[in-house]
Amino acid sequence: MPQNNEQNELEKQNFATLPIGENEDVEFSEELADEADRKAAQRAAQADQRAHEQQQE
């Protein structure tokens, strides 16, 4: 039961003041990547760039 209370408390916290994450710990192998993986990586990089620009405003 204590674990549920801790989890509920975390869910109630406002995380809006946390920094925007970049380059999260995700394993990626270029050798094993297919076209969809490359497009997803490109979209992620573009999203990171947009988030960084918004943060600078």
MARDO-832686 format. One record per residue: residue number from 1; x negated, y, z negated of N, C-alpha, C in turn. Coordinates in pm, 1 decimal. Example, Ala and Ser with C-alpha at 12.3 -4.5 7.8 and 13.67 -1.06 7.14 Angstrom:
BEGIN
<site nr="1" n_X="-1319.0" n_Y="-569.0" n_Z="-780.0" ca_X="-1230.0" ca_Y="-450.0" ca_Z="-780.0" c_X="-1320.0" c_Y="-330.0" c_Z="-780.0"/>
<site nr="2" n_X="-1285.0" n_Y="-225.0" n_Z="-708.0" ca_X="-1367.0" ca_Y="-106.0" ca_Z="-714.0" c_X="-1290.0" c_Y="3.0" c_Z="-787.0"/>
***
This chain:
BEGIN
<site nr="1" n_X="-79.3" n_Y="-122.3" n_Z="0.0" ca_X="0.0" ca_Y="0.0" ca_Z="0.0" c_X="-83.2" c_Y="128.2" c_Z="0.0"/>
<site nr="2" n_X="-193.2" n_Y="137.2" n_Z="-74.6" ca_X="-269.8" ca_Y="262.2" ca_Z="-72.0" c_X="-315.7" c_Y="300.3" c_Z="67.8"/>
<site nr="3" n_X="-343.3" n_Y="200.4" n_Z="149.7" ca_X="-388.1" ca_Y="229.7" ca_Z="284.9" c_X="-278.6" c_Y="301.6" c_Z="364.1"/>
<site nr="4" n_X="-153.0" n_Y="261.2" n_Z="346.5" ca_X="-43.3" ca_Y="327.4" ca_Z="416.3" c_X="-29.9" c_Y="473.0" c_Z="373.3"/>
<site nr="5" n_X="-45.8" n_Y="499.4" n_Z="243.5" ca_X="-38.3" ca_Y="637.4" ca_Z="195.9" c_X="-148.9" c_Y="721.8" c_Z="256.6"/>
<site nr="6" n_X="-269.8" n_Y="666.4" n_Z="263.1" ca_X="-381.2" ca_Y="739.8" ca_Z="323.9" c_X="-352.3" c_Y="768.5" c_Z="469.7"/>
<site nr="7" n_X="-299.0" n_Y="668.8" n_Z="539.1" ca_X="-268.4" ca_Y="687.5" ca_Z="681.2" c_X="-159.0" c_Y="792.2" c_Z="697.8"/>
<site nr="8" n_X="-57.5" n_Y="788.6" n_Z="612.8" ca_X="49.7" ca_Y="887.4" ca_Z="622.1" c_X="-3.1" c_Y="1027.8" c_Z="598.1"/>
<site nr="9" n_X="-94.9" n_Y="1042.4" n_Z="502.9" ca_X="-153.4" ca_Y="1173.0" ca_Z="476.1" c_X="-231.5" c_Y="1224.2" c_Z="597.0"/>
<site nr="10" n_X="-304.9" n_Y="1133.7" n_Z="662.7" ca_X="-378.5" ca_Y="1174.7" ca_Z="782.5" c_X="-283.9" c_Y="1218.2" c_Z="892.3"/>
<site nr="11" n_X="-172.0" n_Y="1148.6" n_Z="905.6" ca_X="-76.3" ca_Y="1182.5" ca_Z="1011.1" c_X="-11.7" c_Y="1318.2" c_Z="986.4"/>
<site nr="12" n_X="-3.6" n_Y="1359.8" n_Z="860.8" ca_X="59.4" ca_Y="1487.4" ca_Z="827.5" c_X="-34.5" c_Y="1605.8" c_Z="845.7"/>
<site nr="13" n_X="-163.7" n_Y="1580.4" n_Z="855.5" ca_X="-260.0" ca_Y="1689.7" ca_Z="868.7" c_X="-250.0" c_Y="1754.5" c_Z="1006.0"/>
<site nr="14" n_X="-282.3" n_Y="1882.0" n_Z="1009.3" ca_X="-283.2" ca_Y="1955.7" ca_Z="1135.5" c_X="-423.5" c_Y="1949.1" c_Z="1192.8"/>
<site nr="15" n_X="-438.1" n_Y="1880.8" n_Z="1304.4" ca_X="-568.1" ca_Y="1863.7" ca_Z="1365.9" c_X="-592.4" c_Y="1966.6" c_Z="1476.5"/>
<site nr="16" n_X="-512.8" n_Y="2071.0" n_Z="1483.7" ca_X="-526.1" ca_Y="2170.2" ca_Z="1590.0" c_X="-657.3" c_Y="2245.9" c_Z="1581.6"/>
<site nr="17" n_X="-717.7" n_Y="2250.3" n_Z="1465.2" ca_X="-841.1" ca_Y="2327.8" ca_Z="1450.7" c_X="-965.7" c_Y="2245.3" c_Z="1481.4"/>
<site nr="18" n_X="-947.4" n_Y="2118.5" n_Z="1514.9" ca_X="-1062.9" ca_Y="2035.4" ca_Z="1548.1" c_X="-1119.4" c_Y="2075.4" c_Z="1684.3"/>
<site nr="19" n_X="-1249.0" n_Y="2060.1" n_Z="1703.2" ca_X="-1307.1" ca_Y="2093.6" ca_Z="1833.7" c_X="-1259.4" c_Y="1996.9" c_Z="1940.8"/>
<site nr="20" n_X="-1260.9" n_Y="2042.6" n_Z="2062.5" ca_X="-1222.6" ca_Y="1958.3" ca_Z="2174.9" c_X="-1335.2" c_Y="1860.0" c_Z="2200.4"/>
<site nr="21" n_X="-1300.3" n_Y="1734.0" n_Z="2211.5" ca_X="-1402.3" ca_Y="1631.0" ca_Z="2231.8" c_X="-1454.3" c_Y="1628.4" c_Z="2374.0"/>
<site nr="22" n_X="-1581.0" n_Y="1604.7" n_Z="2386.0" ca_X="-1643.6" ca_Y="1587.4" ca_Z="2516.0" c_X="-1735.1" c_Y="1467.1" c_Z="2508.2"/>
<site nr="23" n_X="-1744.5" n_Y="1396.0" n_Z="2616.7" ca_X="-1838.0" ca_Y="1284.6" ca_Z="2625.6" c_X="-1820.0" c_Y="1184.6" c_Z="2512.2"/>
<site nr="24" n_X="-1697.2" n_Y="1143.4" n_Z="2491.5" ca_X="-1670.0" ca_Y="1044.3" ca_Z="2389.0" c_X="-1751.1" c_Y="918.4" c_Z="2416.0"/>
<site nr="25" n_X="-1769.5" n_Y="838.9" n_Z="2312.9" ca_X="-1851.0" ca_Y="717.7" ca_Z="2322.4" c_X="-1774.5" c_Y="611.4" c_Z="2401.3"/>
<site nr="26" n_X="-1791.5" n_Y="613.6" n_Z="2531.9" ca_X="-1726.2" ca_Y="518.2" ca_Z="2621.2" c_X="-1833.6" c_Y="455.9" c_Z="2708.1"/>
<site nr="27" n_X="-1836.2" n_Y="323.9" n_Z="2709.1" ca_X="-1936.9" ca_Y="258.2" ca_Z="2792.1" c_X="-1891.8" c_Y="259.7" c_Z="2938.0"/>
<site nr="28" n_X="-1985.0" n_Y="287.3" n_Z="3025.6" ca_X="-1954.5" ca_Y="295.9" ca_Z="3167.6" c_X="-2075.1" c_Y="246.1" c_Z="3245.0"/>
<site nr="29" n_X="-2050.5" n_Y="156.2" n_Z="3335.9" ca_X="-2157.5" ca_Y="102.3" ca_Z="3417.3" c_X="-2133.4" c_Y="142.9" c_Z="3561.9"/>
<site nr="30" n_X="-2220.1" n_Y="226.4" n_Z="3613.8" ca_X="-2206.7" ca_Y="270.9" ca_Z="3753.0" c_X="-2212.3" c_Y="152.2" c_Z="3848.7"/>
<site nr="31" n_X="-2293.5" n_Y="51.9" n_Z="3814.5" ca_X="-2306.4" ca_Y="-64.7" ca_Z="3902.7" c_X="-2175.7" c_Y="-144.0" c_Z="3913.2"/>
<site nr="32" n_X="-2097.9" n_Y="-143.0" n_Z="3804.3" ca_X="-1973.2" ca_Y="-221.0" ca_Z="3802.9" c_X="-1850.8" c_Y="-136.7" c_Z="3837.8"/>
<site nr="33" n_X="-1870.1" n_Y="-8.0" n_Z="3858.1" ca_X="-1758.0" ca_Y="82.1" ca_Z="3883.3" c_X="-1702.7" c_Y="62.6" c_Z="4023.6"/>
<site nr="34" n_X="-1570.5" n_Y="71.9" n_Z="4033.2" ca_X="-1507.7" ca_Y="70.7" ca_Z="4165.1" c_X="-1459.7" c_Y="212.9" c_Z="4195.6"/>
<site nr="35" n_X="-1393.4" n_Y="230.1" n_Z="4306.4" ca_X="-1349.5" ca_Y="363.4" ca_Z="4348.6" c_X="-1256.5" c_Y="426.6" c_Z="4245.0"/>
<site nr="36" n_X="-1166.2" n_Y="348.4" n_Z="4187.6" ca_X="-1074.3" ca_Y="401.7" ca_Z="4086.3" c_X="-1151.5" c_Y="451.4" c_Z="3964.1"/>
<site nr="37" n_X="-1256.2" n_Y="378.2" n_Z="3925.2" ca_X="-1338.1" ca_Y="420.9" ca_Z="3811.5" c_X="-1408.7" c_Y="552.6" c_Z="3841.3"/>
<site nr="38" n_X="-1459.8" n_Y="564.9" n_Z="3962.1" ca_X="-1529.9" ca_Y="688.4" ca_Z="3998.7" c_X="-1433.3" c_Y="807.0" c_Z="4001.7"/>
<site nr="39" n_X="-1312.7" n_Y="784.9" n_Z="4053.7" ca_X="-1212.7" ca_Y="892.5" ca_Z="4055.2" c_X="-1171.6" c_Y="929.8" c_Z="3913.5"/>
<site nr="40" n_X="-1155.6" n_Y="829.9" n_Z="3827.9" ca_X="-1118.4" ca_Y="857.4" ca_Z="3688.7" c_X="-1228.8" c_Y="936.0" c_Z="3617.9"/>
<site nr="41" n_X="-1353.6" n_Y="900.8" n_Z="3641.7" ca_X="-1465.3" ca_Y="972.8" ca_Z="3581.6" c_X="-1468.5" c_Y="1116.9" c_Z="3631.3"/>
<site nr="42" n_X="-1439.6" n_Y="1136.9" n_Z="3758.4" ca_X="-1437.3" ca_Y="1271.7" ca_Z="3814.8" c_X="-1323.9" c_Y="1353.0" c_Z="3752.6"/>
<site nr="43" n_X="-1205.5" n_Y="1291.7" n_Z="3739.4" ca_X="-1092.4" ca_Y="1362.1" ca_Z="3675.7" c_X="-1124.6" c_Y="1396.6" c_Z="3530.6"/>
<site nr="44" n_X="-1190.2" n_Y="1304.8" n_Z="3460.1" ca_X="-1226.2" ca_Y="1330.1" ca_Z="3320.6" c_X="-1323.8" c_Y="1446.5" c_Z="3310.7"/>
<site nr="45" n_X="-1420.3" n_Y="1450.4" n_Z="3400.7" ca_X="-1516.5" ca_Y="1560.8" ca_Z="3400.3" c_X="-1446.3" c_Y="1693.1" c_Z="3429.0"/>
<site nr="46" n_X="-1351.9" n_Y="1692.4" n_Z="3521.8" ca_X="-1277.1" ca_Y="1814.1" ca_Z="3553.5" c_X="-1192.3" c_Y="1858.1" c_Z="3434.3"/>
<site nr="47" n_X="-1131.6" n_Y="1762.6" n_Z="3366.1" ca_X="-1051.5" ca_Y="1794.9" ca_Z="3247.7" c_X="-1139.1" c_Y="1851.4" c_Z="3136.9"/>
<site nr="48" n_X="-1257.7" n_Y="1793.9" n_Z="3117.4" ca_X="-1351.1" ca_Y="1847.2" ca_Z="3018.4" c_X="-1389.0" c_Y="1990.6" c_Z="3052.3"/>
<site nr="49" n_X="-1411.0" n_Y="2017.2" n_Z="3179.6" ca_X="-1447.7" ca_Y="2152.3" ca_Z="3222.6" c_X="-1334.1" c_Y="2250.9" c_Z="3195.3"/>
<site nr="50" n_X="-1210.3" n_Y="2210.8" n_Z="3228.0" ca_X="-1095.9" ca_Y="2298.7" ca_Z="3202.9" c_X="-1080.3" c_Y="2325.3" c_Z="3053.0"/>
<site nr="51" n_X="-1094.1" n_Y="2221.4" n_Z="2972.8" ca_X="-1082.2" ca_Y="2237.4" ca_Z="2827.9" c_X="-1190.9" c_Y="2330.3" c_Z="2774.5"/>
<site nr="52" n_X="-1310.4" n_Y="2315.0" n_Z="2824.7" ca_X="-1421.6" ca_Y="2400.5" ca_Z="2781.9" c_X="-1394.7" c_Y="2545.9" c_Z="2820.9"/>
<site nr="53" n_X="-1342.2" n_Y="2567.9" n_Z="2939.7" ca_X="-1311.3" ca_Y="2704.4" ca_Z="2984.3" c_X="-1201.5" c_Y="2764.4" c_Z="2899.1"/>
<site nr="54" n_X="-1099.7" n_Y="2686.8" n_Z="2864.0" ca_X="-991.5" ca_Y="2736.9" ca_Z="2780.7" c_X="-1040.8" c_Y="2770.9" c_Z="2641.0"/>
<site nr="55" n_X="-1132.4" n_Y="2691.3" n_Z="2592.4" ca_X="-1187.9" ca_Y="2713.6" ca_Z="2459.7" c_X="-1267.1" c_Y="2843.7" c_Z="2455.2"/>
<site nr="56" n_X="-1328.2" n_Y="2881.7" n_Z="2568.3" ca_X="-1408.6" ca_Y="3002.3" ca_Z="2575.2" c_X="-1324.8" c_Y="3129.0" c_Z="2580.1"/>
<site nr="57" n_X="-1197.1" n_Y="3114.9" n_Z="2617.1" ca_X="-1110.2" ca_Y="3234.7" ca_Z="2631.6" c_X="-1074.1" c_Y="3294.4" c_Z="2499.3"/>
***
